Amino acid sequence: MFSIISTMFLGIGIGYVLRNWSILQKTEKTISLTIFLLLFILGVSIGSNSLIVNNLGKFGWQAIVLAVSGVLGSLIAARLVLQLFFRKGGE
């Protein structure tokens, strides 16, 4: 876990230093494509795992409740941040 977080912070530091390079301005599209590809590969690996597929009925509802709770919590937190820090009129 430490190595993952360290790698992320190293990337943030390098990105900050090199932020004016024009090639780095064009990476946004490739990052999105890479994330979609990783999610697709994750879906393929989950779909090919018979243990997960066979137990989907047991864990499916827990996954749905967890996902919906996470989305609702994020929406509530975003609304709260919007109201507290981004008020109109300079309050």
C-alpha angles and dihedrals in degrees: 000000000000091000092052093050091044091052091050093051091046089054091048090052094048091046090052093050093046097038094119095057110111093220091062090056089064097053096086094086094046091049091055092048091049092051091050090049092050091049090049092051090048089052091049092050092049092047092051093050105094093195092060095041093048092050096042091108091057098045100028096086092046089052092049093049091047093048094047091046091051093050093047092047091050092049092050092047092048091050091049092050090047092053096043102042108021105048119156121241097041096274 
